[in-house]
Amino acid sequence: MATNESYLHVVWGNLADIRDTSVVLPLNQRFDFEQRGSRSVLAAFESHTVGNLPFYDYLESAWPRSERPSAAALGSTKFLTLKDESHGLLGLLLVVTTRDRSSAPNDYGLYKNTPMEGLDLCLDQALQEVISQRLPSIAMPLLGAGYANIQRTQGDPRLKAILEQSTVLVSTGRLLRALAEPASPLRRAVLVIYSSDPHGAEEDELLEVLLKFIQSDAPARERTILDLLKEFEDRQGRLPKRSATLPLPDR
């Protein structure tokens, strides 16, 4: 997708395979690099190095644990420059997408559900950091659709699909808007979607929804997102408070 000589690429795959850009990584309130389950986007960078250090050893030295907040707010960001990164990555933009259940030791590694209405906050804060750091390109996974919501959607494939589709469409809309802004330094963005079933029915449905969204005008795009959120409400019993104000770009 191109907007005023800027480009948005939507791809299915591994964020860690991206080259020559800065990447956005979601983290919890403590900016804890240790929370890396086998399906976490953080685990994808285990094989990377920065200089002569393993990726996360470098991050621990570049941003010591003593300097990180213990309970940062949803959407809080931190940018770290990378030099001599093994895959050509130029920087790392960390954004808090996950609220800890509590600060008690018994709740370590356990998270509250990331609210749907928090998605545009996380995107907004991340893009504000892009402007602040004058980044010409970024790559990001689906913020708010990962490990913080696994339990929330467990056992309900349709709820998982709604969450993923909503996240993809809101992220696409926000990135298109940022790319179209003349004052923005951003000229290339990559939205990376993880698929547990490559080329399967779930991926096909998401691609169909995305293509229809891109080809629609602004009112139709808004209706699509509101319809998804209404279905989300029917399954969850509540409608996200800010659903009517999710950012949608002009076509």
N, C-alpha and C positions, 0 to 999 in steps of 0.2 A: 504494500500500500504506500503510495507516495503523496505527499502534501507539500507543495511549494519547495520542491527539490529536497525534501526530507523524506525519510523512509521508515516505515514500521514493518518489521518482519515478525510473523507469528509462526513459530516452529514447534514441533513435537520432538522432545529429546532430552538431553542432559545439559543443564546449565554449565557444567564444568567443561564442556566441549567448546564453548564459545571462546573466541580469540580476539585479541587486539581491541579491547573495550574495558569499561568498568562494569562490575556486576553488582547487583542488589541482592543482599542476603537477609532473610527474615530471622529474627532472634527473639528471645524472651526478655523480660524486664531487666535481667541482670547482665544482658549481653554475654551470655554464657556459651562459650564455644564448645563446651563438653556435651551439650545436648544434641548428639548426632546418632540417631537411630539408623538402622539399615536403609530406611526409606526416606530419611530426611535429606533435604537438598544440601545440608551442610556436609553430609557424608561424601557427596560427590567430589569434594575438593581434597580428600585425604591423600590422593596421589600427587597433588601439586606441590611445588616448592617455590620459595622466594629466596633468591640468592642460593646459599648453601643450607638453608633451613627448611624443614617440613612446613607446609603452609600454616598450620595452626600454631606451631612453635614460634613462627615469625610474628603472628598476630599477638600472641601472648607477650612477646618482647616489645612490640611496637605500641601496644596499648595494655599495660599491666593491669591485672585484676584490681589492684588498689586504686586505680584511677577511674574505674567504671562505676556507674551508679548501681545501687542495690535494688532499686525499684523504679526504673524509668517509665515514663508515661507511654501509653500506646501512641505509636507514630514517631517516637523519638529516634533521631538518626545520628550516625557517626560515620565520617568518611576517613578512610585510611589509604594512603598512596602506596602502591606496590612498585618495586623496582626489581628488574631481573626476575620477573615471575615466569615460571617454566612454560606457561601457556600464553604468554604475551598479555596477560591482564594488566591493566594500568592502575586500577584502583578498586576499592571495595567500599560499597555504601551499605552500612548496616542499618536496618530499620526494625523497631520493636513492633511485632504483630501479635505477640502472645502475652497474656496476663497470667502471672503466677497465681496459683490457687491461694497461697499465702506465703509468708516468709518463714513459716515453721519448718524445721528439718523434716518432719513427716510428710510434708507436701512438696519436697524438693523433686523437681522433674514432673510434677503434675500441674496441669494448666486448666484455666477456665476457657470456655469457648470464646474464640474471637468473634465479636459481634459483626454482623453484616454491615451495620452502619459505620463500623470502624474502618472499612476498606478504603473509602475515599479519603479518610484522614491519613491513613498510612501512605497512600499514593500521593496525596498532596504534600506531605512532609518530605517524602523521598524526592519528589520533583523540585521542591524548594531547595533541597540540598544540591541537586543537579545544577540549578541556577547559581547558587552560591559558589560552587566549585568550578563553574564554567565548563561542565562536561559536555563534549560534543556527541557522545554516544553512551548508551547503557544497555545492559541486558538484565532482565529480571524474571524470576519465576512468578507463579500466581500467589500474590500476597494474601494471606488470610484463608487459603484453601488447603493448608498443610496439616502439620502434626497437631496443631491446637484444636482442630475440628474433627480429627479422626474418630474419637468416641462419639461425637455428636451425630455423625452420619452412619455409624456402624449399624449394619442390618437393614439399612434403607437405601438401596441403590439409587432410587429416584431422588432422594434428598441430596445424596452426594452429587448427582448429575446437576441438580438445580444450583447447588453451591458453586460448582465448577463453572457452569455456564454463566452465572451471574458475575463471578469474579473475572472471567475472560472478557465479558462484554463491557463491564465497567472499566477494567484496565485498558482495553482497546480504546474506548472512548476518551479516557483521560490522556493516554499517550498521543492520540491523534490531535487532541487539542494543544498539548504541549509542543508537538512538532510543528503545528501551524502558526504558533506565536512568533512573530518576527523578532521580538526581543530575546527569545529563548536561545541559549547556546546549543540546545539539543537538535541534532540533525539526523540521528539514526537511533532507533530503538528496536530491541529484540524482546519479544514476549515468549518465554520458553515454557511449554506445557509438558508436564510429566504424564506419560500414559502407561498405565499398568497392563494395557492390552493393545499394543501397537497395531494399527490398521483394523482394530475391532469395531464392534457396533457403537460402543461408547464414544470412541474417537470420531467415527463417521458422523454421529449425531451432533457432536460439538462443532465439527467443521461446518456442517450444514447450517447450524444456528449462527455461527460467526459470519459466514459468507452472506447470509440473508441480512444480518445486522449491518454489515459494511455497505451493502447495496441499498439500504433503506434511507429515507430522509430522517431528520431529527425527531419529528413527532412519532414516527413508527419505531425508532430506536427506543424512545422513552417508553412506549407501550410495551415493547418486548421485555424490557427490564422489569417494569411494574407487574407484568403478567407472571414473570418468574418469581418475583417476590411475593405475589399473592399466593402462588402455589407453595412457596416456602412457608408462608403464614399458615396455610391450611394444615401443613404437616407438623409445624412447630407450635402452633397455637398463638402466635403473636406476629405482628408485622414490624420489621425494623423501623425505628422512629424516623429516620431520615430518608426513607425510601423515595419520597417524592422529590428530594433535592440531590439525588445522585448526579454527578456531572456528566452531561452528554454534549458532545461537540456538534456544531453545525456540520452538515455534510460537506 
